[in-house]
Amino acid sequence: MTTDLRAQLQSTLGDGYTLERELGGGGMSRVFVARENALGREVVVKVLAPELSASVSAERFTREIATAARLQQANIVPVLAAGTSDGVPYYTMPYVKGESLRAQMARGMPLSMHDRLNVLRDVARALAYAHGEGVIHRDIKPDNILLSAGTAVVTDFGIAKAISAARTYDGPPAGTNDGTLTQAGSSIGTPAYMAPEQAVGDAVDHRADLYAWGVVAYELLSGAHPFAGKTGTSQLIAAHLTETPVALAMRSPDVPREVVALVMQCLAKAPGDRPASAHVLLEQLATVSTHSAERAAAPSGAATGSRSFTMVAAALVLVAGAAALWFMNGRGGDGDTRTPAAAGAPAESLSSLAVLPFVNTSGDAKDEYFSDGLTDELAHALSKLPGLRLAGRSSSFSFKGKTILAPDVGKALGVGAIVEGTVRRAGDRIRLTAQLTSTRDGQVLWSDAFERTGADVFAVQDAFTSAIVAALTPRLGQSPGRGIRSTATASVAARGTTDAVAYDLYLKGRYYWAQRGAGPLDSAVKYLEAAVQRDSMFARGWAALALAYVIRPNFNSDVDFAPSDAKTEIAARRALALDSTSADAHAAIGFAAIRQFNFAQVATSMATARRLEPASAIAAHWSAIAFHVLGDTAQADEQMERALTLDPLSPTTFNTRSRMLSERRQFARALENDARAAQLSTTFLTNSAPPLIWAGLADSAFRVTKRALVSDRTRGRLGYAILAAAAAGEWNAARALQRQIAARGADVRSFDRAVAALVFGDRATAAALFVDHLEQDGALANLAFSVCYPPYDGIRAEPAWKAFLARHQLKECPYTSPWPIRPAPTVPR
């Protein structure tokens, strides 16, 4: 806000109010205390923060806030009035003498248990009344709970809903502070108190408020936030989605047992697992006596299965010391390497597993690729075991650097157990520790430790893999030793090289490939090319290089498709000559063939990749794209669901599903998937411009594309920007982009020139350029995934388009949408 805000606000309020002082504010607003002169009373005037007001329709906000103004209940601070000051929305509320619950807690929480439960009852009463009136708060937190004369009252009811409904764009504004009001998907709220469904932008109901009540209750009763230690929006949202807080009874044993159960139920991830309504909270709290001798006792002997090696895990590693020394002295072999703890663990049947990223404890960030590479290698070896399903890499790696309970990982990924561990490199020595944990109850089923010199990396990996397989074999219904020998014997062949330097380069290449983006993919190509140059017989190196070549142009507009596709073909064929069972190589060939309209090759390659590696999320994901290109909706959906089952936390897969839904004209669902991809990765760039434009949110698309012009290296930046500007009625900006495109001539891609022609009414030229883009620029595996791409609606009657469809035996799209751009206004001469 500007320093002139107070003067401007006073001018707007006129003689009816006198601004006295500023209270400060939070992420949503600046707050002033004013005197209402006619009645001689103090009121609070709240003015929306600039990063919100810039994207809010003041008229819609004022209209929406009328709903909140009708709430009249003793535990709710009502809205008195609303208006705008120089286009910035504001609203007024009674001034409540007292302090916020946040301030009270910051002073050491002097409230008795009786008083704390009364605060929670008062907030529940406010929620029960408001929910009955159809109003959801969406931002319950200690800052919005005021304590006055022994009563708790809730402020800002309905404000978050009013802001959300008045928004013209749901993306994060520049400069948003992670610690305050934040947008996630289509949601507004405070990250520390957001329900999981609210955090990812899904539709919310009253149960989102119950979740927030549970977070506040946990914090008030225990003195610590349930996800204490998490900082920033992304960490907090990830915790809400995947982590289970330490049991309240363990943090605060004096809390009545009924309250413990109620609070933990409110913190359930799924809305259906929470209490049915705020009335249930009131009913349960009414039965609690704080003087009862019955208290919630901390459960004894419960295993947590956390990602960090706690005292229990440390004890297991100590027990495994003998095994570690055994391997240090070079006596490791195919024998039983289980620790005594593992030997006594009850057997359970395991058919699914996730290998979580091994933690690099070397203190050197340069070793990250090494720990990630060992994770990949173990997963690759385990994927060869019959009857075992492994979670995809993107999903497993989404837990990197997080403290997650094993049952929560199991729920998120749908697996029965997890493998986790640490890697430490000190000079030429490597130390590994690992454990296998059940996601059913968090019980450690196996743990071990290994140490070797750096020159013996392969031996360490083989011994490590054999030990894990030995622990899993009896639980997979296989004969003891069978899986160990087959996996260990095949490890060198599967790895594809005996050159430690080549293998080291390969690990670095896969590490960067997984990150996507222009820079990381440039690095991936560099390291993988060096790996196969070092060892030309390195099958997996060639296959990985083919994967890097084939997707690199998608993320880097400086790289042309034709030479990349040619390199893809060479690398993939070389990989298959060395190892005909490489699913990655077949998938790379199939993906490149989509761009070349060689649909027979696409079908053959993708089917082969799926057959060779049924658990390959890459094969399923890219097969979904292939079927979608051909208009086979049923098989496209089947493969997409399979990809998300195998890799349920992959931002790239959600981004693809968004494109597919947009081309089917399901724009709201497309935006939901974009929001999910953005939530899963803060660095992954989604292309939300088309669904925003066709969903009637052109203003939002215009803001998105303006930012992309300076921050994005992917194709189509200029085209998307001019399309969004025209749809939003920003014709000056559209004409400026048209001039920029014309001035750069052939340096601008056909797609950008096609969109410029289309926007300004030259449909014949647009059709010819779009066809050139599709046939020469690889668009069917990049900007568009089918002939149903919404901008093509404007050229479907053109001869060049009809000839293109006939040439490639493609059917016309069965979907259509109203053209979202009005004719360009005439420029006065």
C-alpha positions, 0 to 999 in steps of 0.5 A: 500500500502507498503511504497516502492510503490513510489520507485517501481512506479518510477522504473516502470515509468523510466526516462520518469517521475519524481515523485514529491509529493503525493496528497493523494487519496481516497478509489480508489487510491493513487495519485502522481504528476509527471513531464513528462520530455520530455514535461515538464508538470505535470501529475497525476499518480493514483495507485489502492488501495491495497484492489482493486488491490488484486481482479483486473486483471491488464491485464483486467483493462488496456484493459478496461481503453482504452475505457475511454482514447478515451473520449475527451471533455472540461469538462472531464479530459482524461486518458493519459496512463495505465500500471502496477507497480509490478502487481498493476494497475496505470493510468495517467491523466493531472494535473489540477490546482485548487481544487475539488468541495469537497474542495470548499464546505468544505470551506463554499461554497462561490460560488454564485447561478450563479456559482453553476448552472454553475458547474452543467451545466459543469458536465451535459455536461461531462455526456452527451458527455460520455454517447453518447460514451457509457461510464458511470462514476459510481462514480460522487461525489464532489471529482471527480469534479475539479474547474479550471479557472471558469470551472468544469471538471470531472475526473476518467471517466470510471475507476469504470467500468474498475475496475468492469469489471476487478474484480475477486470477487465482495464481500467487501474486508477485511478492506474496509472503509465505507466512501470510495469506496465500493462494493455492490453486483456487483457494485463499487462506493461511498455509499453516491452517489450511485443510488439504483440499483447500491447499490444493484448490479443490472445492471446500465445504464446512469441514475445511473450517473443522480442520482449521479448528483442529489445528488451532485446538492442537496448538492451543492445547499443546503449545506447538503447531502440529507441523512445527518446524515447517517453514514456507508455503510449500513445506506447510502445504506438503505437511497438511497433505502427507504428514501425520502430526505427533499424537496430541496425547504425547505432547500434552498428556493432561488433555482429556481423552475425549478432546484428544480424539476429537482434535485428531479426528478434525485433523483427518486428511479426508473431509469425510473422516472428520466430524460431520459438523461443528455441532458435533464439536459442541456436543463432544465438548459439552461432555468433557470435565476438565477436573476428571481424573481420566486423562489421555495417556501417551501410547507406549511402544508405538513405532512411528516409522518416521523418515528421520532415524530416531532413537529407535532407528538408531538402536536398530543401527547399533544392533546391526553393527556386527553386520556392518563390520562384516561387510567392512572386512570384506566378508559380505556375501549372499548370506542372511544379513538381517539384524536380530530386530528384523529376524524377529519381525512378524512376516507380512505379505508385501506386494507394493513398495516405495523407495524413498530418496536416501538422505545425503548426510555428507554435508556436501550438496554435491553428493546429492546426485549420488544419494539420489542415484543410489535410490534410483538404482535400488528401485530399478533392481527391485522393479525386476522382482515378479509380483512387486509394484514400485511407486514411481520416481516422481512420487517417491522423490516428492518426499525428499527432505521431509519428515513423514510417517510411514503410514502416511507415505503408504496412504499417499502412494498406495504401498505396503512398505517403504525403504529409506536410508542415509548415504555418507561419503567421506573421502573415498569411503561410502557408508549406507544405512537402510531400513524397511518399514511397514506402512500398515503400522510403522513397524521396522521389518529390517535394517542394516548398515554397509561401508565400502571404499568409493572405488568399490561403489558397485560392490556396495550397491550389489551387496546392499541390493541383495540384502534388501531383496533377501528381506523382501523375498519371503514376503513375496512368496518366492523361494529364499535365495532365488530373488537374491541371486537373480537380482545380484547376477543381473545387477551389472548387466542391468546397470550396463557398465563396469566403468565407475566414472561413466556410471557417476556421469549417468547418475548426474544425468538422471538427477537433472533429467528428473528436475525438468526445466531448460537448465536441468535438461541441458545439464542432463544431456551434457552428463549423459553424453559424457557417460556414453562417450566414456563407455559406448556400450552403456545401454542404460546411459543411451536409453537415458540420453534418448529420454533427455533428447526427446523432451528437451525441446519441450522445455527449451525454445532454443532447441529445435525438434527435428535434430533432437528427434534425430538424436533421440532415434540414434540414442534409443536404437543404440540402447536397444542394440545393447539391451532389447528390453529397455522400456525407456528406449522404446518409450522415447522412440514412441514419443518422438514418433507422435511428432512425426505423425507416425502413429503405427510406430507410436502404437508399436513402441508404446505397447512394447514399453508397457509390456517390457515394464508394466510398472513404468509410469513413463510408458503409461504417461506417454501412452496416454498422450498417444491415445489422446492424440488419436482420439481414443478417450477411453484408453487415454484415460485408462493409461493416465489413471495408471500413470497416476497410480504408479506415480501419484505425485508427479507434477508432469503427469497432472500437467498432461492431464490438464492439457487433455481435459482442456482439449476436451473442453473441461476447463474447470477440471483442467485448472484443478489439475494445473493447481495440483501440479503447481502445488506438487512442484514450485518450479514446474511451469504449467501452461494454464493460459488456454483453460483460463481464457476459455473458462472466462478468466482472460484477465487472469491469463493475461497476468500469467502470460505477462510473467511468462514473457520474462521468466519462461523459456518454453515455446509459445510465450508470445502466442499465448501472451497475444491470445490472452491480451486480446481475450482480456480486451488489452488491445494495446498490449496485443498490438505491441506483441503483434509488432514485436512478432512481425519485427522478428520475422522468421526468428519467431515460431510458426505458432506465435505468428499463427496466433497473431494472425488468428487474433487479428482476423486473418484465419487463412494465414493462421491455418497455414501457419498452424499446419506448418507448426504441427508438421515442422515444429513437433507440436503434437507432443508439445504445445498441443496434444491433439487436433482439439486444441481450443485455438484450432476452433478458429481455423476449422473451416479453412482449406489448409486445415482440412487438407492437413487432417486428410493428409494424416488421416485424422478425424475432426475434433468432436468438441467446440467452444465459443470463440473467446475474442471479440473482433479487434477495434479499428485503430483510428488513422 
